[in-house]
Amino acid sequence: MAEEFKEKEVVLGKVWEKLLPTLGSITLAALFRRILRKVSGLYPAFSSIQVTENGFSFDEIEKGKEDELENGFPIFISELTTFLSEMTGEILISEIEEVVKS
């Protein structure tokens, strides 16, 4: 995996770990796949992010897609927080905000 993707993979991994005890791996995988499909409509590089019940892999993202990943990442986080807010109110939002802002 290209080093330029490592930071985003680490952040998403931390978000995954924060949400895992509450939502479980199957629910998280389905949620993240749904959001990735939506974001990949605008930024196709996101369709290369692999999601399993164990987390993420950025190994399949092509080199040279850094701009897409950089530009789409805030949209991914926004979609995630919107969904979680609708689903749980503000209960889970504070947990992922601390990870994303660090």
C-alpha positions, 0 to 999 in steps of 0.5 A: 500500500502506498504510504500516502494512504496510510494516514486515512487507513489508520483513521478509519481503523480507529473509527472502526475500533471505536464503533465495533463494541456498539455496532458489531463487525457485521453491522459496521462492515455493511454500513461502511460498504454502503457509504463507500459505494455512495462516495465512490460515485463522486470519487471512484478510488473509494470503490477500491477500499476493501471492507471485511468484518475485520476492518479495512484494506487500502491495498487495492487503491491505485497509486496516483489517486491521492487527490481523490482519497483526500477530497472524498475523505471528508465526505465519507466522514460526513456520511458516516456521522449523518447516518450515525446521528440519524440512527443513534442521535449524538451517542456515537458521534462524539466517539468518532469525532475525537478520532477524526480530529486527532 
